[in-house]
Amino acid sequence: MDELLGSVFALQAQDVPAARLAARARGVRFLDGPVVRTWAMRGTLHLLHERDLWVVPLLAPVFIAAGRRRRSQLGLTDELCARALPALREVLTGPLDRATAVARLAEVGIPLDPRSQAPAHLLAYAAYSGVLKRGLDDTYELLHIDCEPRDVTELWRRYRRAYGPATPDDFAAWSGLPKRGLRDLPPVDDEAFGEVDGVSGPAGGAAGCAGAAGPTGVVRMLGHFDPYLLGYRDRSAMLDPAHARLVQTGGGFLTPHVVVDGRVVATWRRVGGRIEVHPFGPRPDVAEEVADLGRFLDVDAALTWV
């Protein structure tokens, strides 16, 4: 994970099985090591290396402000949120699930309706405030950020390292930062794409780089919310617009997809022990990837074409 997160910077992680698939596609089988699951880019849960937690206070003002109206609608006033932060530091004596955390907050004078969205929004606010994190098991515990502050230029540099060549518009889409604040980004030389197991490409070796010299036949089966497409506003270099709706189904959701030599050529899904692949054209040679995916998922995977 250390090498992987050094390359891609972060994995989107509101869906833990999808994050595991993203790591698998880059040669990493386990989500272990000094990693933290918390809210970061695009106001969404991500897996970050603990040394990169500087991004949380960098992004916090944008997403705390963006969520203020919804918090107010849920009765989460600025005053209540301010009182909730020390209360959470008091009650989070160990990993707690959401229901237990809400119950303990009520005991110290922070009542929340557990049937509403108020608990989720308050906990996200606390995460951006640097108070807590969310474990891979969906429990909450205190967060300690021990990083030197960095600015948006450093985030731009790290983004370009993982996704370059890319534009400020792509960076805005990936980070969730407003474009008006990105007008003066310095030019950054695109560094080498991330590499895992000798396979180079955007987002840390997910597939051979689109446009690379000559096909190599590299196949990757990527899951929901994989960084390979999430890093760009314009995805046409990797995904034919004619097939985009089969992959980009709305709400930031990405259907699991097959990438060959940097191009998305099919979608796939798991149905019990079967891996169903829907190609956009000629059938790609996915047998080896399906077999590895089956081993990873601990199923006797059978390839089915649909």
C-alpha positions, 0 to 999 in steps of 0.5 A: 500500500505504501508504494501504491498510495505514493503513486495514486495518492488516494483510493476512493473508498466509500465502498470498501470492496471497490477499494480492494478491487482498485488495489488488486488491479495495481498488484496490491492484495491487502488494504493494510499498512499506515492507511487512513479512511476519511473524507477528502477529495470531492467530499468523498471517503478515500483511503490515504497514506497517513503522511498525506493527511495534510490534504484534509485541512487543505480541503476542509474549508471548501467542503465544510462550507459546501455542506453548511446549508444541508447541515442547517436543514438537518438542525446542525447549526454552526453552534451545535457543530462546534459543541459536537467536536469536543463531545466527540473527542470525549466519547470516542474512547475506542472504535464505535459504530455510528449508532453507539456514537450517536447514543453517546453524543446524546448522553453528553448533550448532543442529541441527533435523530438516528433515523435522519441524515444528521448523524452522517453529516455531523460525522463528516463535518467532524472528519473534515475538522480533523477530529475523527476517521472511519475505519474499513469496518465502518467504525469511527475513532479519533484521528490525529493528523501529524503532517506539515501543512501543504498548499494546493500547489502540492496537491496539484503536483501530486495529482499530475504525478498520478494522472498527468498529462492532465489539465486544471479542469481535470484537477478540479473534477478530481479534487472537487475544488472550485475552478475559480481558485485554480486559475494561478496553478503553476506549470508542472512537468508531468512526472513518470506515470505510476508503475506497479509490477512493470505496468505503467499508466495513469493512476498507478499502473491500472492499465497501459497508458492510452496512446502509448507506443504500440499495444502490449495486450495488458488487461485490467478488470477495474471495479466501481469508483476506480481511479483510472477514470475518476481522475479526469473530466474528459475521459475520451482518451480512455473511453469512447463517448459512444460507450460512456453511458454504459460505464458512467451511469450517473451520480459519479457511479462507474460500472466495473469495466475492462481496460485493454492497453489503456482503453475501456473495452467492456463492462463486467459484473459478478453474479454468484460464481460467474463473471459476466463480461459485456464487450463493446466490440470483439471479445477481449482476452480476459481469461487470465484476469478472470481467473485472478479475480476469482482467486482474489474473491475466493470464488471458482470464477466462470467467465460468461459473455453477455 
